Amino acid sequence: MISKDSYIYIAGHRGMVGSAVWRALQNEGYTNLIGKTSAELDLRNQKAVNDFIVNEKPDIIIDAAAKVGGILANNDFPYQFLMENMQIQNNLIQAAHENNIEKFIFLGSSCIYPKLAPQPLKEEYLLTAPLEPTNEWYAIAKISGVKLCQAIRSQFGKDFVSLMPTNLYGPFDNFDLKSSHVLPAMLRKFHEAKENNNAAVTLWGSGKPMREFLHVDDMAQAVLFAVNNVLPDYLYNVGTGTDITINELATTIQNSVGHTGEIVWDKTKPDGTPRKLMNSDKLNKLGWKATYSLEDGINKTYSWFIENQNNIKKINLK
């Protein structure tokens, strides 16, 4: 049985998702949380990972560790995105299985679903059609992790479950314009334009594609829900169930930042997938639901950005 003094190892505890999970568990009264930096434990090293699990003997492993990046990074480094993500998750899953870890929670991404799958995306659409080519390397790695957890669950009856979030944002996000995702990139662009006498902000595409966004603290609550319950299936989507246009997102961020300049849409740049919305009914029916409105979540994220822009290395504002 899981209790408040159970030992919980959070792989990737310094990242946006891992740190949010750490905060949520702490706030809930879990007292034995385990975290190692990449310098302390290289998750790509099979022997190091297994030795660590043997020595620490955690009751639960939460895998929030991954090599991540945007379209450019996925395109430029396909081998690393496929190999390193498989190494990280395979080492953790194998060590968990061989050392009889009670519960394993694997975190992935909505990019595991086919590029042209019906909307909103349901769990059963997995592996029914081709992936989005711009991030297929990362997606294939994550699909293999989902399937490994499903195989262990099916063959050995262990409580291994996969949670697939929609687009996440919040504290400790990556705000580097070369590698960040759309929401943090916009937030930084509007902030810098505001500081520069409310200069115009140029954004890619038409602004018409629709996207869904989930605050990372809501994602952490979904992980907490999986910690506290034995979920009956192997795969769950984690999202808000609502989406907005990129244009609406830009306006919301602009208002939050207080930028009063012009927004210019560069329609020579690609739009990407027209729509990407997840169906989270399976997890909703069990008792988890997102609580943040997008406006509140963006306001909170911008406040964190302002407070931390000078001392959080990941923001990379230089």
NORRA-V36981 format. One record per backbone hydrogen bond with DSSP energy under -0.5 kcal/mol. NH is the residue of the N-H (numbers start at 1). CO is the residue of the C=O. E is the energy in kcal/mol with one decimal. If there is no record, write none. Layout:
NH	CO	E
NH	CO	E
This chain:
6	3	-2.0
8	6	-0.6
8	32	-2.5
9	7	-0.5
9	60	-2.7
10	8	-0.6
10	34	-2.5
11	9	-0.7
11	62	-2.4
13	10	-0.8
15	12	-1.3
18	12	-0.5
19	15	-2.5
20	16	-1.3
21	17	-2.5
22	18	-2.3
23	19	-2.2
24	20	-2.3
25	21	-2.5
26	22	-2.5
27	23	-2.7
28	24	-1.3
29	26	-1.5
30	25	-2.5
31	4	-2.2
32	4	-0.5
32	6	-0.6
33	31	-0.5
34	8	-3.0
41	37	-2.3
43	41	-0.9
45	42	-2.2
46	44	-0.8
49	45	-2.4
50	46	-2.5
51	47	-2.8
52	48	-2.1
53	49	-2.3
54	50	-2.5
55	51	-2.3
56	52	-2.7
57	53	-2.3
59	7	-2.5
60	7	-1.8
61	103	-2.1
62	9	-2.9
63	61	-0.6
63	105	-2.9
64	11	-2.0
64	62	-1.1
68	66	-0.7
74	70	-2.4
75	71	-2.3
76	72	-2.4
77	73	-2.2
81	77	-2.2
82	78	-2.0
83	79	-3.2
84	80	-1.9
85	80	-0.6
85	81	-0.5
86	82	-1.7
87	83	-2.8
88	84	-2.4
89	85	-2.2
90	86	-2.8
91	87	-2.4
92	88	-1.8
93	89	-3.0
94	90	-2.7
95	91	-2.1
96	92	-2.4
97	93	-2.5
98	94	-3.0
99	95	-1.6
100	97	-1.3
101	96	-2.8
102	59	-0.5
103	59	-1.5
104	159	-2.0
105	61	-2.7
106	104	-0.6
106	161	-2.9
107	63	-1.7
108	163	-2.3
110	165	-1.2
112	109	-1.5
113	110	-1.7
115	130	-2.1
116	130	-0.5
117	114	-1.3
120	277	-0.6
121	277	-3.6
125	122	-2.0
126	123	-1.5
128	125	-1.6
133	131	-0.5
135	132	-1.5
136	133	-0.8
139	135	-2.3
140	136	-3.0
141	137	-1.6
142	138	-2.3
143	139	-2.7
144	140	-2.1
145	141	-1.5
146	142	-2.3
147	143	-2.6
148	144	-2.1
149	145	-2.2
150	146	-2.2
151	147	-2.6
152	148	-2.4
153	149	-2.3
154	150	-2.6
155	151	-3.1
156	152	-2.3
157	153	-1.1
158	152	-0.9
159	102	-0.8
160	158	-2.0
161	104	-2.6
161	159	-0.5
162	234	-2.5
163	106	-2.8
164	236	-3.2
165	163	-0.7
166	238	-1.9
167	212	-0.8
169	214	-1.4
173	170	-1.3
175	173	-0.7
179	176	-1.2
180	176	-2.1
185	181	-2.0
186	182	-2.4
187	183	-2.5
188	184	-2.3
189	185	-2.4
190	186	-3.0
191	187	-2.0
192	188	-2.8
193	189	-2.3
194	190	-2.3
195	191	-2.1
196	192	-1.1
197	194	-0.6
197	195	-0.6
198	193	-0.8
198	194	-0.9
199	193	-1.9
201	262	-2.9
202	200	-0.5
203	201	-0.5
203	264	-2.9
205	266	-2.1
210	274	-2.9
211	244	-2.9
212	276	-0.7
214	167	-3.1
216	169	-2.6
218	215	-1.2
219	215	-1.6
220	216	-2.3
221	217	-1.5
222	218	-1.5
223	219	-2.0
224	220	-2.5
225	221	-2.1
226	222	-1.9
227	223	-2.1
228	224	-2.3
229	225	-0.9
231	229	-0.8
236	162	-2.1
238	164	-2.6
244	211	-2.6
246	209	-2.2
247	207	-2.5
249	245	-2.3
250	246	-2.5
251	247	-2.2
252	248	-2.3
253	249	-2.6
254	250	-2.8
255	251	-2.4
256	252	-2.0
257	253	-2.7
258	254	-2.1
259	254	-1.7
264	201	-3.1
264	262	-0.5
266	203	-3.2
266	264	-0.6
267	265	-1.2
269	266	-1.7
276	210	-1.1
279	121	-3.3
280	278	-0.7
284	280	-2.4
285	281	-2.8
286	282	-0.7
287	283	-0.9
287	284	-0.8
288	283	-1.8
297	293	-2.5
298	294	-2.7
299	295	-2.4
300	296	-2.3
301	297	-2.2
302	298	-2.8
303	299	-2.1
304	300	-2.0
305	301	-2.5
306	302	-2.6
307	303	-2.1
308	304	-1.8
309	305	-1.3
311	308	-1.1
312	308	-1.8
313	311	-0.8
315	312	-1.4
316	312	-0.6
316	313	-1.0
